[in-house]
Amino acid sequence: MKAMTLRIEEKLARELEAVARVEDITVSEAVRRAITDHVEAKRSDHAFQKRLDRFMDENRAILERLAR
């Protein structure tokens, strides 16, 4: 696993801690679940997928030039 640092507003941190306590999970687990849900939502977001395709095309060209 990769360790990350997250800075959030104090109010949101308190709310997150409360959610984690009610769910009987750690704050880290609550954050992991939220991130997983967010990434999964992006997989079915057509506008995001279109931007991702464009991003990949742009970077593919750059990487191909660097490989020469």
PDB file of N, CA, C and O in Angstrom:
ATOM      1  N   MET A   1       0.837  -1.185   0.000  1.00  0.00           N
ATOM      2  CA  MET A   1       0.000   0.000   0.000  1.00  0.00           C
ATOM      3  C   MET A   1       0.874   1.236   0.000  1.00  0.00           C
ATOM      4  O   MET A   1       1.985   1.226   0.529  1.00  0.00           O
ATOM      5  N   LYS A   2       0.371   2.286  -0.589  1.00  0.00           N
ATOM      6  CA  LYS A   2       1.083   3.558  -0.612  1.00  0.00           C
ATOM      7  C   LYS A   2       0.491   4.484   0.450  1.00  0.00           C
ATOM      8  O   LYS A   2      -0.728   4.631   0.545  1.00  0.00           O
ATOM      9  N   ALA A   3       1.350   5.097   1.237  1.00  0.00           N
ATOM     10  CA  ALA A   3       0.913   6.072   2.241  1.00  0.00           C
ATOM     11  C   ALA A   3       0.795   7.434   1.563  1.00  0.00           C
ATOM     12  O   ALA A   3       1.637   7.809   0.746  1.00  0.00           O
ATOM     13  N   MET A   4      -0.258   8.164   1.912  1.00  0.00           N
ATOM     14  CA  MET A   4      -0.483   9.502   1.366  1.00  0.00           C
ATOM     15  C   MET A   4      -0.875  10.442   2.493  1.00  0.00           C
ATOM     16  O   MET A   4      -1.396  10.018   3.524  1.00  0.00           O
ATOM     17  N   THR A   5      -0.618  11.714   2.280  1.00  0.00           N
ATOM     18  CA  THR A   5      -1.031  12.743   3.226  1.00  0.00           C
ATOM     19  C   THR A   5      -2.191  13.499   2.601  1.00  0.00           C
ATOM     20  O   THR A   5      -2.157  13.833   1.417  1.00  0.00           O
ATOM     21  N   LEU A   6      -3.202  13.763   3.385  1.00  0.00           N
ATOM     22  CA  LEU A   6      -4.392  14.447   2.902  1.00  0.00           C
ATOM     23  C   LEU A   6      -4.677  15.633   3.812  1.00  0.00           C
ATOM     24  O   LEU A   6      -4.749  15.485   5.032  1.00  0.00           O
ATOM     25  N   ARG A   7      -4.838  16.794   3.222  1.00  0.00           N
ATOM     26  CA  ARG A   7      -5.192  17.985   3.999  1.00  0.00           C
ATOM     27  C   ARG A   7      -6.630  18.357   3.665  1.00  0.00           C
ATOM     28  O   ARG A   7      -6.978  18.587   2.507  1.00  0.00           O
ATOM     29  N   ILE A   8      -7.455  18.410   4.705  1.00  0.00           N
ATOM     30  CA  ILE A   8      -8.855  18.787   4.524  1.00  0.00           C
ATOM     31  C   ILE A   8      -9.247  19.774   5.614  1.00  0.00           C
ATOM     32  O   ILE A   8      -8.583  19.879   6.645  1.00  0.00           O
ATOM     33  N   GLU A   9     -10.311  20.478   5.375  1.00  0.00           N
ATOM     34  CA  GLU A   9     -10.822  21.435   6.349  1.00  0.00           C
ATOM     35  C   GLU A   9     -11.192  20.720   7.648  1.00  0.00           C
ATOM     36  O   GLU A   9     -11.623  19.567   7.633  1.00  0.00           O
ATOM     37  N   GLU A  10     -11.023  21.405   8.746  1.00  0.00           N
ATOM     38  CA  GLU A  10     -11.294  20.843  10.071  1.00  0.00           C
ATOM     39  C   GLU A  10     -12.723  20.302  10.174  1.00  0.00           C
ATOM     40  O   GLU A  10     -12.942  19.213  10.704  1.00  0.00           O
ATOM     41  N   LYS A  11     -13.690  21.068   9.666  1.00  0.00           N
ATOM     42  CA  LYS A  11     -15.096  20.645   9.745  1.00  0.00           C
ATOM     43  C   LYS A  11     -15.293  19.330   8.999  1.00  0.00           C
ATOM     44  O   LYS A  11     -15.954  18.427   9.510  1.00  0.00           O
ATOM     45  N   LEU A  12     -14.731  19.210   7.801  1.00  0.00           N
ATOM     46  CA  LEU A  12     -14.866  17.987   7.023  1.00  0.00           C
ATOM     47  C   LEU A  12     -14.166  16.824   7.721  1.00  0.00           C
ATOM     48  O   LEU A  12     -14.658  15.696   7.684  1.00  0.00           O
ATOM     49  N   ALA A  13     -13.042  17.083   8.347  1.00  0.00           N
ATOM     50  CA  ALA A  13     -12.326  16.033   9.088  1.00  0.00           C
ATOM     51  C   ALA A  13     -13.190  15.500  10.227  1.00  0.00           C
ATOM     52  O   ALA A  13     -13.260  14.290  10.444  1.00  0.00           O
ATOM     53  N   ARG A  14     -13.841  16.397  10.950  1.00  0.00           N
ATOM     54  CA  ARG A  14     -14.718  15.965  12.052  1.00  0.00           C
ATOM     55  C   ARG A  14     -15.886  15.140  11.524  1.00  0.00           C
ATOM     56  O   ARG A  14     -16.262  14.129  12.118  1.00  0.00           O
ATOM     57  N   GLU A  15     -16.451  15.576  10.413  1.00  0.00           N
ATOM     58  CA  GLU A  15     -17.561  14.820   9.819  1.00  0.00           C
ATOM     59  C   GLU A  15     -17.099  13.445   9.357  1.00  0.00           C
ATOM     60  O   GLU A  15     -17.796  12.452   9.562  1.00  0.00           O
ATOM     61  N   LEU A  16     -15.943  13.388   8.742  1.00  0.00           N
ATOM     62  CA  LEU A  16     -15.388  12.112   8.294  1.00  0.00           C
ATOM     63  C   LEU A  16     -15.144  11.178   9.468  1.00  0.00           C
ATOM     64  O   LEU A  16     -15.469   9.993   9.402  1.00  0.00           O
ATOM     65  N   GLU A  17     -14.579  11.707  10.532  1.00  0.00           N
ATOM     66  CA  GLU A  17     -14.347  10.900  11.733  1.00  0.00           C
ATOM     67  C   GLU A  17     -15.661  10.368  12.296  1.00  0.00           C
ATOM     68  O   GLU A  17     -15.725   9.218  12.731  1.00  0.00           O
ATOM     69  N   ALA A  18     -16.703  11.187  12.292  1.00  0.00           N
ATOM     70  CA  ALA A  18     -18.007  10.751  12.791  1.00  0.00           C
ATOM     71  C   ALA A  18     -18.570   9.640  11.906  1.00  0.00           C
ATOM     72  O   ALA A  18     -19.088   8.644  12.411  1.00  0.00           O
ATOM     73  N   VAL A  19     -18.472   9.807  10.611  1.00  0.00           N
ATOM     74  CA  VAL A  19     -18.953   8.767   9.684  1.00  0.00           C
ATOM     75  C   VAL A  19     -18.216   7.459   9.948  1.00  0.00           C
ATOM     76  O   VAL A  19     -18.833   6.397  10.026  1.00  0.00           O
ATOM     77  N   ALA A  20     -16.907   7.540  10.083  1.00  0.00           N
ATOM     78  CA  ALA A  20     -16.108   6.333  10.316  1.00  0.00           C
ATOM     79  C   ALA A  20     -16.521   5.647  11.621  1.00  0.00           C
ATOM     80  O   ALA A  20     -16.642   4.423  11.673  1.00  0.00           O
ATOM     81  N   ARG A  21     -16.734   6.434  12.664  1.00  0.00           N
ATOM     82  CA  ARG A  21     -17.140   5.844  13.950  1.00  0.00           C
ATOM     83  C   ARG A  21     -18.489   5.135  13.822  1.00  0.00           C
ATOM     84  O   ARG A  21     -18.663   4.021  14.316  1.00  0.00           O
ATOM     85  N   VAL A  22     -19.438   5.788  13.157  1.00  0.00           N
ATOM     86  CA  VAL A  22     -20.771   5.190  13.001  1.00  0.00           C
ATOM     87  C   VAL A  22     -20.688   3.911  12.173  1.00  0.00           C
ATOM     88  O   VAL A  22     -21.373   2.931  12.465  1.00  0.00           O
ATOM     89  N   GLU A  23     -19.854   3.924  11.147  1.00  0.00           N
ATOM     90  CA  GLU A  23     -19.682   2.742  10.291  1.00  0.00           C
ATOM     91  C   GLU A  23     -18.781   1.692  10.925  1.00  0.00           C
ATOM     92  O   GLU A  23     -18.651   0.585  10.403  1.00  0.00           O
ATOM     93  N   ASP A  24     -18.159   2.034  12.047  1.00  0.00           N
ATOM     94  CA  ASP A  24     -17.236   1.152  12.766  1.00  0.00           C
ATOM     95  C   ASP A  24     -16.050   0.739  11.879  1.00  0.00           C
ATOM     96  O   ASP A  24     -15.661  -0.427  11.818  1.00  0.00           O
ATOM     97  N   ILE A  25     -15.498   1.748  11.198  1.00  0.00           N
ATOM     98  CA  ILE A  25     -14.310   1.549  10.365  1.00  0.00           C
ATOM     99  C   ILE A  25     -13.323   2.666  10.690  1.00  0.00           C
ATOM    100  O   ILE A  25     -13.673   3.647  11.345  1.00  0.00           O
ATOM    101  N   THR A  26     -12.100   2.505  10.229  1.00  0.00           N
ATOM    102  CA  THR A  26     -11.115   3.564  10.433  1.00  0.00           C
ATOM    103  C   THR A  26     -11.371   4.699   9.454  1.00  0.00           C
ATOM    104  O   THR A  26     -12.047   4.528   8.440  1.00  0.00           O
ATOM    105  N   VAL A  27     -10.823   5.851   9.777  1.00  0.00           N
ATOM    106  CA  VAL A  27     -10.899   6.980   8.851  1.00  0.00           C
ATOM    107  C   VAL A  27     -10.206   6.601   7.541  1.00  0.00           C
ATOM    108  O   VAL A  27     -10.691   6.936   6.460  1.00  0.00           O
ATOM    109  N   SER A  28      -9.101   5.920   7.636  1.00  0.00           N
ATOM    110  CA  SER A  28      -8.387   5.493   6.424  1.00  0.00           C
ATOM    111  C   SER A  28      -9.276   4.624   5.538  1.00  0.00           C
ATOM    112  O   SER A  28      -9.298   4.789   4.319  1.00  0.00           O
ATOM    113  N   GLU A  29     -10.001   3.705   6.153  1.00  0.00           N
ATOM    114  CA  GLU A  29     -10.894   2.838   5.378  1.00  0.00           C
ATOM    115  C   GLU A  29     -12.016   3.654   4.742  1.00  0.00           C
ATOM    116  O   GLU A  29     -12.391   3.403   3.597  1.00  0.00           O
ATOM    117  N   ALA A  30     -12.550   4.623   5.472  1.00  0.00           N
ATOM    118  CA  ALA A  30     -13.605   5.479   4.916  1.00  0.00           C
ATOM    119  C   ALA A  30     -13.085   6.246   3.700  1.00  0.00           C
ATOM    120  O   ALA A  30     -13.783   6.372   2.694  1.00  0.00           O
ATOM    121  N   VAL A  31     -11.870   6.752   3.797  1.00  0.00           N
ATOM    122  CA  VAL A  31     -11.269   7.487   2.676  1.00  0.00           C
ATOM    123  C   VAL A  31     -11.029   6.546   1.506  1.00  0.00           C
ATOM    124  O   VAL A  31     -11.324   6.901   0.364  1.00  0.00           O
ATOM    125  N   ARG A  32     -10.494   5.341   1.766  1.00  0.00           N
ATOM    126  CA  ARG A  32     -10.264   4.372   0.691  1.00  0.00           C
ATOM    127  C   ARG A  32     -11.563   4.051  -0.037  1.00  0.00           C
ATOM    128  O   ARG A  32     -11.593   3.995  -1.266  1.00  0.00           O
ATOM    129  N   ARG A  33     -12.638   3.839   0.723  1.00  0.00           N
ATOM    130  CA  ARG A  33     -13.935   3.531   0.110  1.00  0.00           C
ATOM    131  C   ARG A  33     -14.433   4.696  -0.741  1.00  0.00           C
ATOM    132  O   ARG A  33     -14.952   4.493  -1.839  1.00  0.00           O
ATOM    133  N   ALA A  34     -14.275   5.902  -0.234  1.00  0.00           N
ATOM    134  CA  ALA A  34     -14.728   7.081  -0.987  1.00  0.00           C
ATOM    135  C   ALA A  34     -13.936   7.237  -2.280  1.00  0.00           C
ATOM    136  O   ALA A  34     -14.504   7.553  -3.325  1.00  0.00           O
ATOM    137  N   ILE A  35     -12.642   7.018  -2.211  1.00  0.00           N
ATOM    138  CA  ILE A  35     -11.805   7.128  -3.408  1.00  0.00           C
ATOM    139  C   ILE A  35     -12.167   6.031  -4.400  1.00  0.00           C
ATOM    140  O   ILE A  35     -12.271   6.289  -5.599  1.00  0.00           O
ATOM    141  N   THR A  36     -12.357   4.822  -3.917  1.00  0.00           N
ATOM    142  CA  THR A  36     -12.752   3.715  -4.791  1.00  0.00           C
ATOM    143  C   THR A  36     -14.065   4.031  -5.491  1.00  0.00           C
ATOM    144  O   THR A  36     -14.194   3.821  -6.697  1.00  0.00           O
ATOM    145  N   ASP A  37     -15.037   4.534  -4.744  1.00  0.00           N
ATOM    146  CA  ASP A  37     -16.327   4.908  -5.337  1.00  0.00           C
ATOM    147  C   ASP A  37     -16.154   5.992  -6.392  1.00  0.00           C
ATOM    148  O   ASP A  37     -16.789   5.941  -7.445  1.00  0.00           O
ATOM    149  N   HIS A  38     -15.306   6.962  -6.118  1.00  0.00           N
ATOM    150  CA  HIS A  38     -15.070   8.066  -7.055  1.00  0.00           C
ATOM    151  C   HIS A  38     -14.448   7.553  -8.354  1.00  0.00           C
ATOM    152  O   HIS A  38     -14.884   7.922  -9.444  1.00  0.00           O
ATOM    153  N   VAL A  39     -13.435   6.705  -8.233  1.00  0.00           N
ATOM    154  CA  VAL A  39     -12.774   6.159  -9.419  1.00  0.00           C
ATOM    155  C   VAL A  39     -13.749   5.296 -10.215  1.00  0.00           C
ATOM    156  O   VAL A  39     -13.782   5.377 -11.443  1.00  0.00           O
ATOM    157  N   GLU A  40     -14.528   4.487  -9.544  1.00  0.00           N
ATOM    158  CA  GLU A  40     -15.524   3.655 -10.230  1.00  0.00           C
ATOM    159  C   GLU A  40     -16.541   4.519 -10.972  1.00  0.00           C
ATOM    160  O   GLU A  40     -16.937   4.187 -12.089  1.00  0.00           O
ATOM    161  N   ALA A  41     -16.959   5.612 -10.368  1.00  0.00           N
ATOM    162  CA  ALA A  41     -17.908   6.515 -11.033  1.00  0.00           C
ATOM    163  C   ALA A  41     -17.304   7.106 -12.299  1.00  0.00           C
ATOM    164  O   ALA A  41     -18.010   7.287 -13.291  1.00  0.00           O
ATOM    165  N   LYS A  42     -16.025   7.406 -12.282  1.00  0.00           N
ATOM    166  CA  LYS A  42     -15.359   7.963 -13.458  1.00  0.00           C
ATOM    167  C   LYS A  42     -15.328   6.959 -14.607  1.00  0.00           C
ATOM    168  O   LYS A  42     -15.357   7.351 -15.774  1.00  0.00           O
ATOM    169  N   ARG A  43     -15.268   5.673 -14.284  1.00  0.00           N
ATOM    170  CA  ARG A  43     -15.247   4.649 -15.328  1.00  0.00           C
ATOM    171  C   ARG A  43     -16.527   4.659 -16.160  1.00  0.00           C
ATOM    172  O   ARG A  43     -16.499   4.283 -17.332  1.00  0.00           O
ATOM    173  N   SER A  44     -17.636   5.078 -15.582  1.00  0.00           N
ATOM    174  CA  SER A  44     -18.903   5.101 -16.318  1.00  0.00           C
ATOM    175  C   SER A  44     -19.336   6.519 -16.707  1.00  0.00           C
ATOM    176  O   SER A  44     -20.448   6.715 -17.197  1.00  0.00           O
ATOM    177  N   ASP A  45     -18.472   7.491 -16.492  1.00  0.00           N
ATOM    178  CA  ASP A  45     -18.745   8.888 -16.834  1.00  0.00           C
ATOM    179  C   ASP A  45     -18.250   9.148 -18.259  1.00  0.00           C
ATOM    180  O   ASP A  45     -17.045   9.230 -18.498  1.00  0.00           O
ATOM    181  N   HIS A  46     -19.177   9.275 -19.191  1.00  0.00           N
ATOM    182  CA  HIS A  46     -18.817   9.406 -20.612  1.00  0.00           C
ATOM    183  C   HIS A  46     -17.991  10.656 -20.892  1.00  0.00           C
ATOM    184  O   HIS A  46     -17.062  10.613 -21.699  1.00  0.00           O
ATOM    185  N   ALA A  47     -18.314  11.761 -20.242  1.00  0.00           N
ATOM    186  CA  ALA A  47     -17.538  12.996 -20.452  1.00  0.00           C
ATOM    187  C   ALA A  47     -16.108  12.811 -19.958  1.00  0.00           C
ATOM    188  O   ALA A  47     -15.162  13.251 -20.612  1.00  0.00           O
ATOM    189  N   PHE A  48     -15.948  12.166 -18.817  1.00  0.00           N
ATOM    190  CA  PHE A  48     -14.605  11.901 -18.299  1.00  0.00           C
ATOM    191  C   PHE A  48     -13.848  10.978 -19.241  1.00  0.00           C
ATOM    192  O   PHE A  48     -12.675  11.212 -19.533  1.00  0.00           O
ATOM    193  N   GLN A  49     -14.507   9.936 -19.715  1.00  0.00           N
ATOM    194  CA  GLN A  49     -13.852   8.992 -20.619  1.00  0.00           C
ATOM    195  C   GLN A  49     -13.385   9.678 -21.898  1.00  0.00           C
ATOM    196  O   GLN A  49     -12.325   9.347 -22.430  1.00  0.00           O
ATOM    197  N   LYS A  50     -14.163  10.621 -22.389  1.00  0.00           N
ATOM    198  CA  LYS A  50     -13.772  11.367 -23.585  1.00  0.00           C
ATOM    199  C   LYS A  50     -12.519  12.199 -23.300  1.00  0.00           C
ATOM    200  O   LYS A  50     -11.591  12.226 -24.109  1.00  0.00           O
ATOM    201  N   ARG A  51     -12.493  12.876 -22.151  1.00  0.00           N
ATOM    202  CA  ARG A  51     -11.299  13.646 -21.765  1.00  0.00           C
ATOM    203  C   ARG A  51     -10.097  12.734 -21.566  1.00  0.00           C
ATOM    204  O   ARG A  51      -8.976  13.090 -21.929  1.00  0.00           O
ATOM    205  N   LEU A  52     -10.328  11.563 -20.990  1.00  0.00           N
ATOM    206  CA  LEU A  52      -9.257  10.598 -20.768  1.00  0.00           C
ATOM    207  C   LEU A  52      -8.678  10.117 -22.097  1.00  0.00           C
ATOM    208  O   LEU A  52      -7.461  10.007 -22.240  1.00  0.00           O
ATOM    209  N   ASP A  53      -9.536   9.833 -23.058  1.00  0.00           N
ATOM    210  CA  ASP A  53      -9.064   9.411 -24.381  1.00  0.00           C
ATOM    211  C   ASP A  53      -8.191  10.487 -25.013  1.00  0.00           C
ATOM    212  O   ASP A  53      -7.137  10.192 -25.577  1.00  0.00           O
ATOM    213  N   ARG A  54      -8.635  11.741 -24.914  1.00  0.00           N
ATOM    214  CA  ARG A  54      -7.858  12.851 -25.467  1.00  0.00           C
ATOM    215  C   ARG A  54      -6.510  12.972 -24.752  1.00  0.00           C
ATOM    216  O   ARG A  54      -5.479  13.170 -25.394  1.00  0.00           O
ATOM    217  N   PHE A  55      -6.523  12.855 -23.451  1.00  0.00           N
ATOM    218  CA  PHE A  55      -5.296  12.910 -22.648  1.00  0.00           C
ATOM    219  C   PHE A  55      -4.333  11.797 -23.061  1.00  0.00           C
ATOM    220  O   PHE A  55      -3.137  12.034 -23.235  1.00  0.00           O
ATOM    221  N   MET A  56      -4.856  10.595 -23.213  1.00  0.00           N
ATOM    222  CA  MET A  56      -4.015   9.465 -23.602  1.00  0.00           C
ATOM    223  C   MET A  56      -3.425   9.668 -24.990  1.00  0.00           C
ATOM    224  O   MET A  56      -2.254   9.366 -25.219  1.00  0.00           O
ATOM    225  N   ASP A  57      -4.234  10.181 -25.924  1.00  0.00           N
ATOM    226  CA  ASP A  57      -3.736  10.442 -27.273  1.00  0.00           C
ATOM    227  C   ASP A  57      -2.612  11.468 -27.254  1.00  0.00           C
ATOM    228  O   ASP A  57      -1.591  11.284 -27.916  1.00  0.00           O
ATOM    229  N   GLU A  58      -2.795  12.545 -26.502  1.00  0.00           N
ATOM    230  CA  GLU A  58      -1.771  13.588 -26.416  1.00  0.00           C
ATOM    231  C   GLU A  58      -0.480  13.044 -25.820  1.00  0.00           C
ATOM    232  O   GLU A  58       0.607  13.343 -26.317  1.00  0.00           O
ATOM    233  N   ASN A  59      -0.587  12.264 -24.780  1.00  0.00           N
ATOM    234  CA  ASN A  59       0.603  11.738 -24.120  1.00  0.00           C
ATOM    235  C   ASN A  59       1.253  10.612 -24.908  1.00  0.00           C
ATOM    236  O   ASN A  59       2.467  10.424 -24.834  1.00  0.00           O
ATOM    237  N   ARG A  60       0.463   9.871 -25.654  1.00  0.00           N
ATOM    238  CA  ARG A  60       1.028   8.819 -26.500  1.00  0.00           C
ATOM    239  C   ARG A  60       1.967   9.424 -27.513  1.00  0.00           C
ATOM    240  O   ARG A  60       3.052   8.895 -27.753  1.00  0.00           O
ATOM    241  N   ALA A  61       1.561  10.531 -28.112  1.00  0.00           N
ATOM    242  CA  ALA A  61       2.401  11.204 -29.105  1.00  0.00           C
ATOM    243  C   ALA A  61       3.713  11.677 -28.464  1.00  0.00           C
ATOM    244  O   ALA A  61       4.779  11.523 -29.061  1.00  0.00           O
ATOM    245  N   ILE A  62       3.649  12.235 -27.288  1.00  0.00           N
ATOM    246  CA  ILE A  62       4.837  12.707 -26.589  1.00  0.00           C
ATOM    247  C   ILE A  62       5.764  11.539 -26.280  1.00  0.00           C
ATOM    248  O   ILE A  62       6.972  11.622 -26.504  1.00  0.00           O
ATOM    249  N   LEU A  63       5.195  10.445 -25.761  1.00  0.00           N
ATOM    250  CA  LEU A  63       6.024   9.289 -25.427  1.00  0.00           C
ATOM    251  C   LEU A  63       6.655   8.663 -26.659  1.00  0.00           C
ATOM    252  O   LEU A  63       7.798   8.208 -26.612  1.00  0.00           O
ATOM    253  N   GLU A  64       5.918   8.637 -27.758  1.00  0.00           N
ATOM    254  CA  GLU A  64       6.485   8.094 -28.994  1.00  0.00           C
ATOM    255  C   GLU A  64       7.647   8.943 -29.480  1.00  0.00           C
ATOM    256  O   GLU A  64       8.646   8.401 -29.951  1.00  0.00           O
ATOM    257  N   ARG A  65       7.539  10.276 -29.376  1.00  0.00           N
ATOM    258  CA  ARG A  65       8.647  11.151 -29.766  1.00  0.00           C
ATOM    259  C   ARG A  65       9.854  10.928 -28.879  1.00  0.00           C
ATOM    260  O   ARG A  65      10.986  10.930 -29.364  1.00  0.00           O
ATOM    261  N   LEU A  66       9.632  10.736 -27.586  1.00  0.00           N
ATOM    262  CA  LEU A  66      10.740  10.517 -26.652  1.00  0.00           C
ATOM    263  C   LEU A  66      11.435   9.175 -26.905  1.00  0.00           C
ATOM    264  O   LEU A  66      12.632   9.030 -26.655  1.00  0.00           O
ATOM    265  N   ALA A  67      10.675   8.202 -27.402  1.00  0.00           N
ATOM    266  CA  ALA A  67      11.221   6.864 -27.625  1.00  0.00           C
ATOM    267  C   ALA A  67      12.143   6.806 -28.850  1.00  0.00           C
ATOM    268  O   ALA A  67      12.868   5.827 -29.031  1.00  0.00           O
ATOM    269  N   ARG A  68      12.121   7.827 -29.675  1.00  0.00           N
ATOM    270  CA  ARG A  68      12.948   7.825 -30.900  1.00  0.00           C
ATOM    271  C   ARG A  68      14.365   8.196 -30.614  1.00  0.00           C
ATOM    272  O   ARG A  68      15.188   8.242 -31.528  1.00  0.00           O
TER     273      ARG A  68
END
